[in-house]
Amino acid sequence: MKHYPLATKREAIRMYQAEGRTPPKRENTEAYIARLEMEVDLLKKFHAELRKLEFAKRNIGSSTTKEKNTT
């Protein structure tokens, strides 16, 4: 068990009283799942864009040899 200084305990009590005793409302399960699914979709899109930029940065997919002019 950790022992905290009296000043820290008093500050915690002051913050608790200043911010109120009611915890924030929790969203319902369906809204929570919908929000998480939206976040996952956004993260997937962001990841795909980062991969495109990284591939472009490394010139992946482009040829390093030049075609000879045969005319």
VMD Tcl script that draws the C-alpha trace (Angstrom):
set ca {
  {0.00 0.00 0.00}
  {1.39 3.37 -1.02}
  {1.40 6.28 1.41}
  {0.71 9.73 -0.03}
  {1.69 13.04 1.59}
  {-1.07 14.96 3.35}
  {-0.87 17.78 0.79}
  {-1.56 15.32 -2.04}
  {-4.55 13.86 -0.20}
  {-5.98 17.32 0.44}
  {-5.55 18.31 -3.20}
  {-7.35 15.14 -4.32}
  {-10.25 15.91 -1.99}
  {-10.39 19.52 -3.21}
  {-10.45 18.40 -6.86}
  {-13.16 15.82 -6.14}
  {-15.34 18.40 -4.45}
  {-14.72 21.04 -7.13}
  {-15.58 18.73 -10.03}
  {-18.67 17.32 -8.40}
  {-19.59 13.96 -7.01}
  {-21.56 12.63 -9.97}
  {-19.56 10.45 -12.42}
  {-19.93 11.28 -16.14}
  {-22.81 9.59 -17.91}
  {-21.85 6.46 -19.72}
  {-23.11 6.06 -23.25}
  {-25.30 3.10 -24.00}
  {-23.76 -0.05 -25.42}
  {-25.03 0.46 -28.98}
  {-23.66 4.00 -29.17}
  {-20.37 2.85 -27.70}
  {-20.02 0.05 -30.28}
  {-20.98 2.40 -33.12}
  {-18.36 4.93 -31.99}
  {-15.67 2.25 -31.77}
  {-16.54 0.90 -35.22}
  {-16.28 4.41 -36.65}
  {-12.88 4.88 -34.99}
  {-11.66 1.56 -36.42}
  {-12.78 2.56 -39.93}
  {-11.01 5.91 -39.64}
  {-7.83 4.25 -38.38}
  {-7.90 1.77 -41.28}
  {-8.23 4.63 -43.79}
  {-5.43 6.56 -42.10}
  {-3.20 3.47 -42.12}
  {-3.87 2.90 -45.83}
  {-2.90 6.50 -46.61}
  {0.28 6.18 -44.58}
  {1.20 2.99 -46.46}
  {0.62 4.74 -49.80}
  {2.88 7.60 -48.76}
  {5.55 5.21 -47.49}
  {5.48 3.21 -50.74}
  {5.71 6.41 -52.76}
  {8.59 7.57 -50.59}
  {10.49 4.37 -51.28}
  {9.47 4.33 -54.96}
  {8.00 0.88 -54.57}
  {6.37 -0.30 -57.76}
  {8.43 1.88 -60.06}
  {11.15 0.47 -62.25}
  {14.76 1.36 -61.53}
  {15.90 0.51 -65.07}
  {15.36 2.90 -67.95}
  {14.03 1.73 -71.29}
  {16.47 2.03 -74.18}
  {15.46 4.05 -77.18}
  {15.48 1.53 -80.07}
  {14.55 3.93 -82.91}
}
mol new
graphics top color blue
foreach p $ca { graphics top sphere $p radius 0.5 }
foreach p [lrange $ca 0 end-1] q [lrange $ca 1 end] { graphics top cylinder $p $q radius 0.2 }
display resetview
